[in-house]
């Protein structure tokens, strides 16, 4: 009923594809949260924004130390020299050691 070639192809397919399915390993790559998106609710125990420790890369070393902490990448220069932000934006000044927000016209401590 089936030719020997068909049987060999089926046996090869089961062996080649089936062994990966039963190997006990799988890899899944996700991109969450997406680079841009809208969320009705987002909750985190700790939050870091940018290269908070200044080593030139994003890694676990940038993470906030405790639950409820927010860690920001420090901004260079003085706030009065920064580019205009968007209303409600936050930034940390490494020169002033203070947190600033943009009120729509200026960075305010």
PyMOL commands that place a pseudoatom at each C-alpha (Angstrom):
pseudoatom trace, name=CA, resn=UNK, resi=1, chain=A, elem=C, hetatm=0, pos=[0.000, 0.000, 0.000]
pseudoatom trace, name=CA, resn=UNK, resi=2, chain=A, elem=C, hetatm=0, pos=[2.788, 2.510, 0.938]
pseudoatom trace, name=CA, resn=UNK, resi=3, chain=A, elem=C, hetatm=0, pos=[6.043, 2.588, -0.947]
pseudoatom trace, name=CA, resn=UNK, resi=4, chain=A, elem=C, hetatm=0, pos=[9.309, 1.986, 0.954]
pseudoatom trace, name=CA, resn=UNK, resi=5, chain=A, elem=C, hetatm=0, pos=[10.407, 5.551, 0.123]
pseudoatom trace, name=CA, resn=UNK, resi=6, chain=A, elem=C, hetatm=0, pos=[7.266, 7.012, 1.722]
pseudoatom trace, name=CA, resn=UNK, resi=7, chain=A, elem=C, hetatm=0, pos=[7.838, 4.866, 4.817]
pseudoatom trace, name=CA, resn=UNK, resi=8, chain=A, elem=C, hetatm=0, pos=[11.477, 6.046, 5.070]
pseudoatom trace, name=CA, resn=UNK, resi=9, chain=A, elem=C, hetatm=0, pos=[10.491, 9.701, 4.721]
pseudoatom trace, name=CA, resn=UNK, resi=10, chain=A, elem=C, hetatm=0, pos=[7.847, 9.332, 7.433]
pseudoatom trace, name=CA, resn=UNK, resi=11, chain=A, elem=C, hetatm=0, pos=[10.274, 7.533, 9.733]
pseudoatom trace, name=CA, resn=UNK, resi=12, chain=A, elem=C, hetatm=0, pos=[12.899, 10.247, 9.171]
pseudoatom trace, name=CA, resn=UNK, resi=13, chain=A, elem=C, hetatm=0, pos=[10.345, 13.015, 9.881]
pseudoatom trace, name=CA, resn=UNK, resi=14, chain=A, elem=C, hetatm=0, pos=[9.195, 11.367, 13.109]
pseudoatom trace, name=CA, resn=UNK, resi=15, chain=A, elem=C, hetatm=0, pos=[12.770, 10.833, 14.250]
pseudoatom trace, name=CA, resn=UNK, resi=16, chain=A, elem=C, hetatm=0, pos=[14.051, 14.293, 13.268]
pseudoatom trace, name=CA, resn=UNK, resi=17, chain=A, elem=C, hetatm=0, pos=[11.103, 16.397, 14.438]
pseudoatom trace, name=CA, resn=UNK, resi=18, chain=A, elem=C, hetatm=0, pos=[9.844, 14.114, 17.193]
pseudoatom trace, name=CA, resn=UNK, resi=19, chain=A, elem=C, hetatm=0, pos=[13.096, 13.929, 19.161]
pseudoatom trace, name=CA, resn=UNK, resi=20, chain=A, elem=C, hetatm=0, pos=[13.122, 17.712, 19.659]
pseudoatom trace, name=CA, resn=UNK, resi=21, chain=A, elem=C, hetatm=0, pos=[9.564, 17.616, 20.954]
pseudoatom trace, name=CA, resn=UNK, resi=22, chain=A, elem=C, hetatm=0, pos=[10.460, 15.031, 23.612]
pseudoatom trace, name=CA, resn=UNK, resi=23, chain=A, elem=C, hetatm=0, pos=[13.888, 16.372, 24.532]
pseudoatom trace, name=CA, resn=UNK, resi=24, chain=A, elem=C, hetatm=0, pos=[12.509, 18.285, 27.512]
pseudoatom trace, name=CA, resn=UNK, resi=25, chain=A, elem=C, hetatm=0, pos=[13.912, 21.597, 26.306]
pseudoatom trace, name=CA, resn=UNK, resi=26, chain=A, elem=C, hetatm=0, pos=[12.130, 24.442, 24.672]
pseudoatom trace, name=CA, resn=UNK, resi=27, chain=A, elem=C, hetatm=0, pos=[12.991, 28.064, 24.086]
pseudoatom trace, name=CA, resn=UNK, resi=28, chain=A, elem=C, hetatm=0, pos=[10.538, 30.896, 23.941]
pseudoatom trace, name=CA, resn=UNK, resi=29, chain=A, elem=C, hetatm=0, pos=[11.513, 34.462, 23.188]
pseudoatom trace, name=CA, resn=UNK, resi=30, chain=A, elem=C, hetatm=0, pos=[9.093, 37.152, 24.231]
pseudoatom trace, name=CA, resn=UNK, resi=31, chain=A, elem=C, hetatm=0, pos=[9.172, 40.894, 24.007]
pseudoatom trace, name=CA, resn=UNK, resi=32, chain=A, elem=C, hetatm=0, pos=[7.215, 42.012, 27.045]
pseudoatom trace, name=CA, resn=UNK, resi=33, chain=A, elem=C, hetatm=0, pos=[6.568, 44.705, 27.675]
pseudoatom trace, name=CA, resn=UNK, resi=34, chain=A, elem=C, hetatm=0, pos=[6.632, 45.813, 24.084]
pseudoatom trace, name=CA, resn=UNK, resi=35, chain=A, elem=C, hetatm=0, pos=[8.818, 48.837, 23.306]
pseudoatom trace, name=CA, resn=UNK, resi=36, chain=A, elem=C, hetatm=0, pos=[5.711, 50.920, 22.682]
pseudoatom trace, name=CA, resn=UNK, resi=37, chain=A, elem=C, hetatm=0, pos=[2.235, 50.151, 23.834]
pseudoatom trace, name=CA, resn=UNK, resi=38, chain=A, elem=C, hetatm=0, pos=[-0.712, 51.086, 25.930]
pseudoatom trace, name=CA, resn=UNK, resi=39, chain=A, elem=C, hetatm=0, pos=[-1.613, 49.314, 29.127]
pseudoatom trace, name=CA, resn=UNK, resi=40, chain=A, elem=C, hetatm=0, pos=[-4.681, 49.744, 31.270]
pseudoatom trace, name=CA, resn=UNK, resi=41, chain=A, elem=C, hetatm=0, pos=[-2.700, 48.605, 34.299]
pseudoatom trace, name=CA, resn=UNK, resi=42, chain=A, elem=C, hetatm=0, pos=[0.965, 47.877, 34.874]
pseudoatom trace, name=CA, resn=UNK, resi=43, chain=A, elem=C, hetatm=0, pos=[2.424, 46.922, 38.221]
pseudoatom trace, name=CA, resn=UNK, resi=44, chain=A, elem=C, hetatm=0, pos=[5.990, 46.222, 39.270]
pseudoatom trace, name=CA, resn=UNK, resi=45, chain=A, elem=C, hetatm=0, pos=[7.649, 45.685, 42.629]
pseudoatom trace, name=CA, resn=UNK, resi=46, chain=A, elem=C, hetatm=0, pos=[10.813, 47.469, 41.478]
pseudoatom trace, name=CA, resn=UNK, resi=47, chain=A, elem=C, hetatm=0, pos=[11.371, 49.674, 38.450]
pseudoatom trace, name=CA, resn=UNK, resi=48, chain=A, elem=C, hetatm=0, pos=[14.521, 50.864, 36.724]
pseudoatom trace, name=CA, resn=UNK, resi=49, chain=A, elem=C, hetatm=0, pos=[14.687, 53.204, 33.746]
pseudoatom trace, name=CA, resn=UNK, resi=50, chain=A, elem=C, hetatm=0, pos=[17.789, 53.301, 31.568]
pseudoatom trace, name=CA, resn=UNK, resi=51, chain=A, elem=C, hetatm=0, pos=[21.408, 52.517, 32.424]
pseudoatom trace, name=CA, resn=UNK, resi=52, chain=A, elem=C, hetatm=0, pos=[21.002, 53.441, 36.087]
pseudoatom trace, name=CA, resn=UNK, resi=53, chain=A, elem=C, hetatm=0, pos=[24.526, 52.471, 37.166]
pseudoatom trace, name=CA, resn=UNK, resi=54, chain=A, elem=C, hetatm=0, pos=[26.257, 54.133, 34.182]
pseudoatom trace, name=CA, resn=UNK, resi=55, chain=A, elem=C, hetatm=0, pos=[28.257, 51.095, 32.997]
pseudoatom trace, name=CA, resn=UNK, resi=56, chain=A, elem=C, hetatm=0, pos=[27.081, 51.442, 29.380]
pseudoatom trace, name=CA, resn=UNK, resi=57, chain=A, elem=C, hetatm=0, pos=[24.784, 48.429, 29.326]
pseudoatom trace, name=CA, resn=UNK, resi=58, chain=A, elem=C, hetatm=0, pos=[21.400, 47.355, 30.605]
pseudoatom trace, name=CA, resn=UNK, resi=59, chain=A, elem=C, hetatm=0, pos=[21.736, 44.488, 33.073]
pseudoatom trace, name=CA, resn=UNK, resi=60, chain=A, elem=C, hetatm=0, pos=[20.488, 43.272, 36.431]
pseudoatom trace, name=CA, resn=UNK, resi=61, chain=A, elem=C, hetatm=0, pos=[23.027, 45.642, 38.023]
pseudoatom trace, name=CA, resn=UNK, resi=62, chain=A, elem=C, hetatm=0, pos=[20.718, 48.521, 37.002]
pseudoatom trace, name=CA, resn=UNK, resi=63, chain=A, elem=C, hetatm=0, pos=[17.799, 47.173, 39.016]
pseudoatom trace, name=CA, resn=UNK, resi=64, chain=A, elem=C, hetatm=0, pos=[16.383, 48.944, 42.048]
pseudoatom trace, name=CA, resn=UNK, resi=65, chain=A, elem=C, hetatm=0, pos=[17.435, 47.325, 45.352]
pseudoatom trace, name=CA, resn=UNK, resi=66, chain=A, elem=C, hetatm=0, pos=[14.109, 47.068, 47.171]
pseudoatom trace, name=CA, resn=UNK, resi=67, chain=A, elem=C, hetatm=0, pos=[10.433, 46.668, 46.436]
pseudoatom trace, name=CA, resn=UNK, resi=68, chain=A, elem=C, hetatm=0, pos=[8.756, 50.021, 45.923]
pseudoatom trace, name=CA, resn=UNK, resi=69, chain=A, elem=C, hetatm=0, pos=[11.932, 51.695, 44.624]
pseudoatom trace, name=CA, resn=UNK, resi=70, chain=A, elem=C, hetatm=0, pos=[12.318, 53.542, 41.331]
pseudoatom trace, name=CA, resn=UNK, resi=71, chain=A, elem=C, hetatm=0, pos=[15.809, 53.874, 39.855]
pseudoatom trace, name=CA, resn=UNK, resi=72, chain=A, elem=C, hetatm=0, pos=[16.500, 56.310, 37.001]
pseudoatom trace, name=CA, resn=UNK, resi=73, chain=A, elem=C, hetatm=0, pos=[19.493, 56.846, 34.762]
pseudoatom trace, name=CA, resn=UNK, resi=74, chain=A, elem=C, hetatm=0, pos=[21.148, 60.027, 36.114]
pseudoatom trace, name=CA, resn=UNK, resi=75, chain=A, elem=C, hetatm=0, pos=[21.142, 62.975, 33.695]
pseudoatom trace, name=CA, resn=UNK, resi=76, chain=A, elem=C, hetatm=0, pos=[24.310, 64.986, 33.082]
pseudoatom trace, name=CA, resn=UNK, resi=77, chain=A, elem=C, hetatm=0, pos=[24.523, 68.736, 33.456]
pseudoatom trace, name=CA, resn=UNK, resi=78, chain=A, elem=C, hetatm=0, pos=[22.204, 71.081, 35.274]
pseudoatom trace, name=CA, resn=UNK, resi=79, chain=A, elem=C, hetatm=0, pos=[18.424, 70.903, 34.860]
pseudoatom trace, name=CA, resn=UNK, resi=80, chain=A, elem=C, hetatm=0, pos=[18.192, 74.476, 33.544]
pseudoatom trace, name=CA, resn=UNK, resi=81, chain=A, elem=C, hetatm=0, pos=[20.387, 73.340, 30.601]
pseudoatom trace, name=CA, resn=UNK, resi=82, chain=A, elem=C, hetatm=0, pos=[18.404, 70.193, 29.770]
pseudoatom trace, name=CA, resn=UNK, resi=83, chain=A, elem=C, hetatm=0, pos=[16.196, 70.045, 26.705]
pseudoatom trace, name=CA, resn=UNK, resi=84, chain=A, elem=C, hetatm=0, pos=[12.523, 70.681, 27.346]
pseudoatom trace, name=CA, resn=UNK, resi=85, chain=A, elem=C, hetatm=0, pos=[10.666, 67.614, 28.525]
pseudoatom trace, name=CA, resn=UNK, resi=86, chain=A, elem=C, hetatm=0, pos=[7.029, 66.697, 28.318]
pseudoatom trace, name=CA, resn=UNK, resi=87, chain=A, elem=C, hetatm=0, pos=[4.666, 67.656, 31.115]
pseudoatom trace, name=CA, resn=UNK, resi=88, chain=A, elem=C, hetatm=0, pos=[4.884, 65.061, 33.897]
pseudoatom trace, name=CA, resn=UNK, resi=89, chain=A, elem=C, hetatm=0, pos=[8.268, 63.680, 32.839]
pseudoatom trace, name=CA, resn=UNK, resi=90, chain=A, elem=C, hetatm=0, pos=[10.776, 62.836, 35.598]
pseudoatom trace, name=CA, resn=UNK, resi=91, chain=A, elem=C, hetatm=0, pos=[14.585, 62.938, 35.571]
pseudoatom trace, name=CA, resn=UNK, resi=92, chain=A, elem=C, hetatm=0, pos=[17.333, 62.600, 38.154]
pseudoatom trace, name=CA, resn=UNK, resi=93, chain=A, elem=C, hetatm=0, pos=[20.135, 65.192, 38.143]
pseudoatom trace, name=CA, resn=UNK, resi=94, chain=A, elem=C, hetatm=0, pos=[23.593, 63.790, 38.865]
pseudoatom trace, name=CA, resn=UNK, resi=95, chain=A, elem=C, hetatm=0, pos=[24.911, 67.352, 39.399]
pseudoatom trace, name=CA, resn=UNK, resi=96, chain=A, elem=C, hetatm=0, pos=[22.243, 68.405, 41.910]
pseudoatom trace, name=CA, resn=UNK, resi=97, chain=A, elem=C, hetatm=0, pos=[21.564, 64.931, 43.386]
pseudoatom trace, name=CA, resn=UNK, resi=98, chain=A, elem=C, hetatm=0, pos=[17.852, 65.618, 43.130]
pseudoatom trace, name=CA, resn=UNK, resi=99, chain=A, elem=C, hetatm=0, pos=[14.753, 64.389, 41.333]
pseudoatom trace, name=CA, resn=UNK, resi=100, chain=A, elem=C, hetatm=0, pos=[13.100, 66.810, 38.898]
pseudoatom trace, name=CA, resn=UNK, resi=101, chain=A, elem=C, hetatm=0, pos=[9.835, 66.857, 36.989]
pseudoatom trace, name=CA, resn=UNK, resi=102, chain=A, elem=C, hetatm=0, pos=[8.887, 68.885, 33.939]
pseudoatom trace, name=CA, resn=UNK, resi=103, chain=A, elem=C, hetatm=0, pos=[5.857, 71.098, 34.641]
pseudoatom trace, name=CA, resn=UNK, resi=104, chain=A, elem=C, hetatm=0, pos=[5.261, 72.154, 31.044]
pseudoatom trace, name=CA, resn=UNK, resi=105, chain=A, elem=C, hetatm=0, pos=[7.703, 75.053, 31.000]
pseudoatom trace, name=CA, resn=UNK, resi=106, chain=A, elem=C, hetatm=0, pos=[10.664, 74.151, 33.249]
pseudoatom trace, name=CA, resn=UNK, resi=107, chain=A, elem=C, hetatm=0, pos=[12.354, 71.357, 35.191]
pseudoatom trace, name=CA, resn=UNK, resi=108, chain=A, elem=C, hetatm=0, pos=[11.293, 71.708, 38.843]
pseudoatom trace, name=CA, resn=UNK, resi=109, chain=A, elem=C, hetatm=0, pos=[12.947, 70.023, 41.852]
for i in range(1, 109): cmd.bond("trace and resi %d" % i, "trace and resi %d" % (i + 1))
show_as sticks, trace
zoom trace
